Amino acid sequence: MDLEQIILFLSFAGAFLSIVAIGLPLVPRDTFSSRLKAVAKRREELQAQQRAKLTERKGPRRQEPRHNYMKLVVDRLNLQKAVDAPNLRNRLSQAGWRGRRPAYTFVFLRVALPLLFGAIAAVVTFGSANLDSPVALKLLMCGGAAFVGYLIPGILLTNTVKKRQSELLKGFPDSLDLITICVEAGLSMEGAFSRVTEEIAESSPILAEEFGLTTAELAFLGDRRQALENFSFRTGQESIKALVTSLIQSEKYGTPLGVALRVLSKENREARMSRAEKKAGGLPAALTVPMILFFLPVLFLVLVGPAAIQVANTFQ
């Protein structure tokens, strides 16, 4: 293979990997069974932690990631602080990626993608005979490609978090109504969460997963406040934080929970209606450009077309 074929192959590989990395989170997948497995796995982990505390062990045994080569690279580069960073773990949990394996994968991609993109840009810029540019410009292009590779994992994580939080926000008002009904009917917090998990499993599986994990933590963790705060951290939604605050205050001070839940339920329904009205109000502005580009030309063609055909036939 000559140099041009090598450059073409590397460029195609880089473009293909970029398209796959950007488009893979957008592909709809049925992850309901995997979420149920995650809830069951979380229950087993909490049971193991509780047994470890009873036997006076130092702490729960951490699970080794499956991609040993990623762990090897991260350990060799001494990036354990980046893997164990609380902000990164919270963001990954908000995206639905739990455990140490996603953290190792994220840090590994943060290291590997800049090198890959920079190497591809270097081969294209310095290896192409048709590209006559100063060396400083070529180095700047390579640096820009490496910077783009560094940003891609963060962009994918942010998009996944936003998409997941949007799905949580859609189903939360109905779930809050169900929690209010269950609490006023006399069920405990764990019973209400368990019942809501069963009822919304089909309509909002992501929220059902979070309620299921919270139910498991309430059952096996010694500190109920920590279990509720974990629910708030995993979701990152202000409405869920308000629910957690109300539950913690009710647990601590013995205040009636039904009244607070009714107020929260009313506020969430009003907020959902406000978001719908906001989208409806912005619809005419959003349709302006499509109407100018697609509807108006067709309308002019339908109106003016017959007259233009008659004029053309007259002059023939």
C-alpha positions as a Markdown table, in Angstrom:
| # | Residue | x | y | z |
|---|---|---|---|---|
| 1 | Met | 0.0 | 0.0 | 0.0 |
| 2 | Asp | 1.3 | 3.4 | -0.9 |
| 3 | Leu | 1.0 | 6.5 | 1.2 |
| 4 | Glu | -2.2 | 7.8 | -0.3 |
| 5 | Gln | -4.0 | 4.5 | 0.3 |
| 6 | Ile | -2.8 | 4.5 | 4.0 |
| 7 | Ile | -4.0 | 8.1 | 4.4 |
| 8 | Leu | -7.4 | 7.2 | 2.8 |
| 9 | Phe | -7.8 | 4.1 | 5.0 |
| 10 | Leu | -7.0 | 6.0 | 8.3 |
| 11 | Ser | -9.3 | 8.9 | 7.3 |
| 12 | Phe | -12.1 | 6.4 | 6.6 |
| 13 | Ala | -11.5 | 4.6 | 9.9 |
| 14 | Gly | -11.5 | 7.8 | 11.9 |
| 15 | Ala | -14.7 | 9.1 | 10.2 |
| 16 | Phe | -16.4 | 5.7 | 10.7 |
| 17 | Leu | -15.5 | 5.5 | 14.4 |
| 18 | Ser | -16.7 | 9.1 | 14.9 |
| 19 | Ile | -20.0 | 8.4 | 13.3 |
| 20 | Val | -20.5 | 5.2 | 15.3 |
| 21 | Ala | -19.6 | 7.0 | 18.6 |
| 22 | Ile | -22.0 | 9.8 | 17.9 |
| 23 | Gly | -24.9 | 7.7 | 16.5 |
| 24 | Leu | -24.7 | 4.7 | 18.9 |
| 25 | Pro | -26.5 | 6.5 | 21.8 |
| 26 | Leu | -29.2 | 7.6 | 19.4 |
| 27 | Val | -30.2 | 4.1 | 18.4 |
| 28 | Pro | -33.3 | 3.0 | 20.2 |
| 29 | Arg | -32.8 | -0.2 | 22.2 |
| 30 | Asp | -34.9 | -2.3 | 24.5 |
| 31 | Thr | -33.1 | -2.2 | 27.7 |
| 32 | Phe | -35.9 | -3.1 | 30.1 |
| 33 | Ser | -34.5 | -6.6 | 30.9 |
| 34 | Ser | -31.1 | -5.2 | 31.4 |
| 35 | Arg | -32.4 | -2.6 | 33.8 |
| 36 | Leu | -34.2 | -5.3 | 35.8 |
| 37 | Lys | -31.0 | -7.2 | 35.9 |
| 38 | Ala | -29.2 | -4.0 | 37.1 |
| 39 | Val | -31.7 | -3.7 | 40.0 |
| 40 | Ala | -31.3 | -7.3 | 41.0 |
| 41 | Lys | -27.5 | -6.9 | 40.8 |
| 42 | Arg | -27.7 | -3.8 | 43.0 |
| 43 | Arg | -29.7 | -5.7 | 45.5 |
| 44 | Glu | -27.0 | -8.4 | 45.6 |
| 45 | Glu | -24.3 | -5.8 | 46.0 |
| 46 | Leu | -26.1 | -4.2 | 48.9 |
| 47 | Gln | -26.6 | -7.6 | 50.6 |
| 48 | Ala | -22.8 | -8.2 | 50.2 |
| 49 | Gln | -22.0 | -4.8 | 51.7 |
| 50 | Gln | -24.3 | -5.5 | 54.7 |
| 51 | Arg | -22.7 | -8.9 | 55.3 |
| 52 | Ala | -19.3 | -7.3 | 55.0 |
| 53 | Lys | -20.2 | -4.8 | 57.7 |
| 54 | Leu | -21.5 | -7.5 | 60.0 |
| 55 | Thr | -18.2 | -9.5 | 59.6 |
| 56 | Glu | -16.2 | -6.3 | 60.3 |
| 57 | Arg | -14.5 | -6.2 | 57.0 |
| 58 | Lys | -12.9 | -3.0 | 55.9 |
| 59 | Gly | -15.2 | -2.4 | 53.0 |
| 60 | Pro | -17.0 | -4.0 | 50.0 |
| 61 | Arg | -14.9 | -5.6 | 47.4 |
| 62 | Arg | -14.8 | -3.6 | 44.3 |
| 63 | Gln | -15.6 | -5.3 | 41.0 |
| 64 | Glu | -12.9 | -5.4 | 38.5 |
| 65 | Pro | -13.8 | -4.0 | 35.0 |
| 66 | Arg | -14.1 | -6.5 | 32.2 |
| 67 | His | -11.9 | -4.5 | 29.9 |
| 68 | Asn | -8.6 | -5.4 | 31.6 |
| 69 | Tyr | -6.6 | -3.6 | 28.9 |
| 70 | Met | -8.3 | -0.3 | 29.8 |
| 71 | Lys | -7.6 | -0.8 | 33.5 |
| 72 | Leu | -4.0 | -1.7 | 32.7 |
| 73 | Val | -3.5 | 1.5 | 30.6 |
| 74 | Val | -5.2 | 3.7 | 33.3 |
| 75 | Asp | -3.2 | 2.1 | 36.1 |
| 76 | Arg | 0.1 | 2.5 | 34.2 |
| 77 | Leu | -0.6 | 6.2 | 33.6 |
| 78 | Asn | -1.5 | 6.6 | 37.3 |
| 79 | Leu | -5.0 | 8.0 | 36.6 |
| 80 | Gln | -6.8 | 6.4 | 39.6 |
| 81 | Lys | -7.7 | 9.9 | 40.9 |
| 82 | Ala | -9.6 | 10.6 | 37.7 |
| 83 | Val | -11.4 | 7.3 | 37.9 |
| 84 | Asp | -12.4 | 7.8 | 41.6 |
| 85 | Ala | -13.4 | 11.5 | 41.1 |
| 86 | Pro | -16.8 | 12.1 | 42.8 |
| 87 | Asn | -18.0 | 14.4 | 40.0 |
| 88 | Leu | -17.2 | 11.8 | 37.3 |
| 89 | Arg | -18.9 | 9.0 | 39.2 |
| 90 | Asn | -22.0 | 11.2 | 39.8 |
| 91 | Arg | -22.2 | 12.1 | 36.1 |
| 92 | Leu | -21.8 | 8.5 | 35.1 |
| 93 | Ser | -24.5 | 7.4 | 37.5 |
| 94 | Gln | -26.8 | 10.1 | 36.1 |
| 95 | Ala | -26.3 | 8.7 | 32.7 |
| 96 | Gly | -27.2 | 5.2 | 34.0 |
| 97 | Trp | -23.6 | 3.9 | 33.9 |
| 98 | Arg | -22.8 | 2.5 | 37.3 |
| 99 | Gly | -19.8 | 0.7 | 38.7 |
| 100 | Arg | -16.1 | 1.2 | 38.0 |
| 101 | Arg | -16.1 | -0.2 | 34.5 |
| 102 | Pro | -17.7 | 2.9 | 32.9 |
| 103 | Ala | -15.3 | 5.2 | 34.8 |
| 104 | Tyr | -12.3 | 3.2 | 33.4 |
| 105 | Thr | -13.8 | 3.4 | 29.9 |
| 106 | Phe | -14.4 | 7.1 | 30.1 |
| 107 | Val | -10.9 | 7.9 | 31.4 |
| 108 | Phe | -9.4 | 5.5 | 28.8 |
| 109 | Leu | -11.3 | 7.3 | 26.0 |
| 110 | Arg | -10.2 | 10.7 | 27.3 |
| 111 | Val | -6.6 | 9.5 | 26.8 |
| 112 | Ala | -6.9 | 7.4 | 23.7 |
| 113 | Leu | -9.1 | 9.5 | 21.4 |
| 114 | Pro | -6.9 | 12.6 | 21.5 |
| 115 | Leu | -3.9 | 10.4 | 20.5 |
| 116 | Leu | -5.9 | 8.7 | 17.8 |
| 117 | Phe | -7.3 | 11.9 | 16.3 |
| 118 | Gly | -4.0 | 13.6 | 16.5 |
| 119 | Ala | -2.2 | 10.8 | 14.8 |
| 120 | Ile | -4.8 | 10.7 | 12.0 |
| 121 | Ala | -4.5 | 14.4 | 11.5 |
| 122 | Ala | -0.7 | 14.2 | 11.5 |
| 123 | Val | -0.7 | 11.5 | 8.9 |
| 124 | Val | -3.1 | 13.5 | 6.7 |
| 125 | Thr | -1.4 | 16.8 | 7.1 |
| 126 | Phe | 2.3 | 15.8 | 7.0 |
| 127 | Gly | 1.9 | 12.8 | 4.7 |
| 128 | Ser | -0.1 | 14.5 | 2.0 |
| 129 | Ala | 2.1 | 16.0 | -0.8 |
| 130 | Asn | -0.8 | 18.1 | -2.1 |
| 131 | Leu | -1.2 | 20.0 | 1.2 |
| 132 | Asp | 1.3 | 22.9 | 1.1 |
| 133 | Ser | 0.8 | 24.7 | 4.4 |
| 134 | Pro | 3.2 | 26.0 | 7.1 |
| 135 | Val | 4.4 | 23.6 | 9.7 |
| 136 | Ala | 2.8 | 25.8 | 12.4 |
| 137 | Leu | -0.6 | 25.5 | 10.7 |
| 138 | Lys | -0.2 | 21.7 | 10.4 |
| 139 | Leu | 0.7 | 21.4 | 14.1 |
| 140 | Leu | -2.4 | 23.6 | 14.9 |
| 141 | Met | -4.6 | 21.3 | 12.9 |
| 142 | Cys | -3.2 | 18.3 | 14.7 |
| 143 | Gly | -3.7 | 20.0 | 18.1 |
| 144 | Gly | -7.3 | 20.8 | 17.1 |
| 145 | Ala | -8.0 | 17.2 | 16.1 |
| 146 | Ala | -6.6 | 16.0 | 19.4 |
| 147 | Phe | -8.8 | 18.5 | 21.3 |
| 148 | Val | -11.9 | 17.3 | 19.5 |
| 149 | Gly | -11.0 | 13.8 | 20.5 |
| 150 | Tyr | -10.7 | 14.9 | 24.1 |
| 151 | Leu | -14.1 | 16.5 | 24.0 |
| 152 | Ile | -16.0 | 13.6 | 22.4 |
| 153 | Pro | -16.4 | 11.5 | 25.6 |
| 154 | Gly | -17.6 | 14.5 | 27.5 |
| 155 | Ile | -20.1 | 15.4 | 24.8 |
| 156 | Leu | -21.5 | 11.9 | 24.6 |
| 157 | Leu | -21.8 | 11.7 | 28.4 |
| 158 | Thr | -23.6 | 15.1 | 28.6 |
| 159 | Asn | -26.0 | 14.1 | 25.8 |
| 160 | Thr | -26.8 | 10.8 | 27.5 |
| 161 | Val | -27.4 | 12.6 | 30.9 |
| 162 | Lys | -29.7 | 15.1 | 29.3 |
| 163 | Lys | -31.7 | 12.5 | 27.4 |
| 164 | Arg | -32.0 | 10.3 | 30.5 |
| 165 | Gln | -33.1 | 13.3 | 32.7 |
| 166 | Ser | -35.7 | 14.3 | 30.1 |
| 167 | Glu | -37.2 | 10.8 | 30.2 |
| 168 | Leu | -37.2 | 10.9 | 34.0 |
| 169 | Leu | -38.9 | 14.3 | 33.9 |
| 170 | Lys | -41.7 | 13.0 | 31.7 |
| 171 | Gly | -42.8 | 10.2 | 34.0 |
| 172 | Phe | -42.1 | 11.8 | 37.4 |
| 173 | Pro | -45.4 | 13.7 | 37.9 |
| 174 | Asp | -47.5 | 10.6 | 37.4 |
| 175 | Ser | -45.2 | 8.7 | 39.7 |
| 176 | Leu | -45.5 | 11.3 | 42.3 |
| 177 | Asp | -49.3 | 11.1 | 42.1 |
| 178 | Leu | -49.0 | 7.3 | 42.6 |
| 179 | Ile | -46.7 | 7.8 | 45.6 |
| 180 | Thr | -49.1 | 10.3 | 47.2 |
| 181 | Ile | -52.0 | 7.8 | 46.8 |
| 182 | Cys | -50.0 | 4.9 | 48.2 |
| 183 | Val | -48.8 | 7.0 | 51.2 |
| 184 | Glu | -52.3 | 8.2 | 52.0 |
| 185 | Ala | -53.6 | 4.7 | 51.7 |
| 186 | Gly | -51.3 | 3.7 | 54.6 |
| 187 | Leu | -48.3 | 2.1 | 52.8 |
| 188 | Ser | -44.8 | 2.7 | 54.0 |
| 189 | Met | -42.2 | 4.5 | 52.0 |
| 190 | Glu | -40.7 | 1.2 | 50.8 |
| 191 | Gly | -44.1 | -0.2 | 50.0 |
| 192 | Ala | -45.0 | 2.9 | 48.0 |
| 193 | Phe | -41.8 | 2.9 | 46.0 |
| 194 | Ser | -42.2 | -0.8 | 45.3 |
| 195 | Arg | -45.7 | -0.4 | 44.1 |
| 196 | Val | -44.8 | 2.6 | 41.9 |
| 197 | Thr | -42.0 | 0.5 | 40.5 |
| 198 | Glu | -44.4 | -2.1 | 39.4 |
| 199 | Glu | -47.0 | 0.3 | 38.0 |
| 200 | Ile | -44.6 | 2.5 | 35.9 |
| 201 | Ala | -42.4 | -0.4 | 34.6 |
| 202 | Glu | -43.9 | -0.2 | 31.1 |
| 203 | Ser | -44.5 | 3.5 | 30.7 |
| 204 | Ser | -41.2 | 4.8 | 32.3 |
| 205 | Pro | -38.7 | 2.0 | 32.7 |
| 206 | Ile | -35.8 | 4.3 | 33.6 |
| 207 | Leu | -37.7 | 5.9 | 36.5 |
| 208 | Ala | -38.9 | 2.5 | 37.6 |
| 209 | Glu | -35.3 | 1.4 | 37.7 |
| 210 | Glu | -34.4 | 4.3 | 40.0 |
| 211 | Phe | -37.3 | 3.6 | 42.3 |
| 212 | Gly | -36.3 | 0.0 | 42.4 |
| 213 | Leu | -32.7 | 0.8 | 43.3 |
| 214 | Thr | -33.9 | 3.2 | 46.0 |
| 215 | Thr | -36.2 | 0.5 | 47.4 |
| 216 | Ala | -33.3 | -1.9 | 47.6 |
| 217 | Glu | -31.1 | 0.6 | 49.3 |
| 218 | Leu | -33.8 | 1.5 | 51.8 |
| 219 | Ala | -34.1 | -2.2 | 52.7 |
| 220 | Phe | -30.4 | -3.0 | 53.0 |
| 221 | Leu | -28.5 | 0.2 | 53.9 |
| 222 | Gly | -28.4 | 1.2 | 57.5 |
| 223 | Asp | -28.8 | 4.9 | 56.9 |
| 224 | Arg | -32.2 | 5.7 | 55.2 |
| 225 | Arg | -31.1 | 9.3 | 54.6 |
| 226 | Gln | -28.2 | 8.1 | 52.5 |
| 227 | Ala | -30.4 | 5.9 | 50.4 |
| 228 | Leu | -32.7 | 8.8 | 49.6 |
| 229 | Glu | -29.7 | 11.1 | 48.9 |
| 230 | Asn | -28.3 | 8.5 | 46.5 |
| 231 | Phe | -31.7 | 8.6 | 44.7 |
| 232 | Ser | -31.3 | 12.4 | 44.3 |
| 233 | Phe | -27.6 | 12.2 | 43.1 |
| 234 | Arg | -28.4 | 9.4 | 40.6 |
| 235 | Thr | -31.1 | 11.5 | 38.9 |
| 236 | Gly | -29.9 | 15.1 | 39.2 |
| 237 | Gln | -33.4 | 16.4 | 38.8 |
| 238 | Glu | -34.7 | 19.4 | 40.9 |
| 239 | Ser | -38.1 | 17.9 | 41.3 |
| 240 | Ile | -36.7 | 14.6 | 42.6 |
| 241 | Lys | -34.5 | 16.5 | 45.0 |
| 242 | Ala | -37.6 | 18.3 | 46.3 |
| 243 | Leu | -39.2 | 14.9 | 46.9 |
| 244 | Val | -36.2 | 13.6 | 48.6 |
| 245 | Thr | -36.0 | 16.7 | 50.9 |
| 246 | Ser | -39.7 | 16.2 | 51.8 |
| 247 | Leu | -39.1 | 12.5 | 52.6 |
| 248 | Ile | -36.0 | 13.2 | 54.7 |
| 249 | Gln | -37.8 | 15.9 | 56.7 |
| 250 | Ser | -40.8 | 13.6 | 57.3 |
| 251 | Glu | -38.4 | 10.9 | 58.5 |
| 252 | Lys | -36.5 | 13.3 | 60.8 |
| 253 | Tyr | -39.3 | 15.5 | 62.3 |
| 254 | Gly | -42.3 | 13.2 | 61.9 |
| 255 | Thr | -44.2 | 15.8 | 59.8 |
| 256 | Pro | -47.3 | 14.5 | 57.8 |
| 257 | Leu | -46.0 | 13.3 | 54.4 |
| 258 | Gly | -49.3 | 13.3 | 52.5 |
| 259 | Val | -49.8 | 17.1 | 52.6 |
| 260 | Ala | -46.2 | 17.7 | 51.3 |
| 261 | Leu | -46.6 | 15.1 | 48.6 |
| 262 | Arg | -49.9 | 16.7 | 47.4 |
| 263 | Val | -48.2 | 20.1 | 47.2 |
| 264 | Leu | -45.3 | 18.6 | 45.2 |
| 265 | Ser | -47.6 | 16.7 | 43.0 |
| 266 | Lys | -49.6 | 19.9 | 42.1 |
| 267 | Glu | -46.4 | 21.8 | 41.5 |
| 268 | Asn | -45.1 | 19.1 | 39.1 |
| 269 | Arg | -48.3 | 19.0 | 37.2 |
| 270 | Glu | -48.3 | 22.7 | 36.8 |
| 271 | Ala | -44.7 | 22.7 | 35.7 |
| 272 | Arg | -45.4 | 20.0 | 33.1 |
| 273 | Met | -48.3 | 22.1 | 31.7 |
| 274 | Ser | -46.0 | 25.1 | 31.6 |
| 275 | Arg | -43.4 | 23.2 | 29.7 |
| 276 | Ala | -46.0 | 22.1 | 27.2 |
| 277 | Glu | -47.3 | 25.6 | 26.7 |
| 278 | Lys | -43.8 | 26.9 | 26.2 |
| 279 | Lys | -43.2 | 24.3 | 23.5 |
| 280 | Ala | -46.5 | 25.2 | 21.9 |
| 281 | Gly | -45.7 | 28.9 | 22.0 |
| 282 | Gly | -42.3 | 28.3 | 20.3 |
| 283 | Leu | -43.8 | 26.1 | 17.5 |
| 284 | Pro | -44.6 | 29.0 | 15.0 |
| 285 | Ala | -41.1 | 30.3 | 15.2 |
| 286 | Ala | -39.6 | 26.9 | 14.8 |
| 287 | Leu | -41.8 | 26.2 | 11.7 |
| 288 | Thr | -40.9 | 29.5 | 10.0 |
| 289 | Val | -37.7 | 28.2 | 8.3 |
| 290 | Pro | -39.2 | 24.9 | 7.1 |
| 291 | Met | -42.2 | 26.7 | 5.7 |
| 292 | Ile | -40.0 | 29.1 | 3.7 |
| 293 | Leu | -37.8 | 26.3 | 2.4 |
| 294 | Phe | -40.3 | 23.6 | 1.7 |
| 295 | Phe | -44.0 | 24.8 | 1.7 |
| 296 | Leu | -43.8 | 28.2 | 0.0 |
| 297 | Pro | -41.9 | 27.0 | -3.1 |
| 298 | Val | -44.4 | 24.2 | -3.6 |
| 299 | Leu | -47.3 | 26.6 | -3.1 |
| 300 | Phe | -46.0 | 29.0 | -5.6 |
| 301 | Leu | -45.4 | 26.2 | -8.1 |
| 302 | Val | -49.0 | 25.0 | -7.7 |
| 303 | Leu | -50.4 | 28.5 | -8.0 |
| 304 | Val | -48.2 | 29.9 | -10.8 |
| 305 | Gly | -47.5 | 26.7 | -12.6 |
| 306 | Pro | -50.7 | 26.4 | -14.6 |
| 307 | Ala | -50.6 | 30.1 | -15.7 |
| 308 | Ala | -46.9 | 29.7 | -16.8 |
| 309 | Ile | -47.8 | 26.6 | -18.8 |
| 310 | Gln | -50.7 | 28.5 | -20.5 |
| 311 | Val | -48.4 | 31.4 | -21.3 |
| 312 | Ala | -45.8 | 29.1 | -22.8 |
| 313 | Asn | -48.4 | 27.4 | -24.9 |
| 314 | Thr | -49.7 | 30.7 | -26.2 |
| 315 | Phe | -46.3 | 31.8 | -27.5 |
| 316 | Gln | -45.6 | 28.5 | -29.2 |
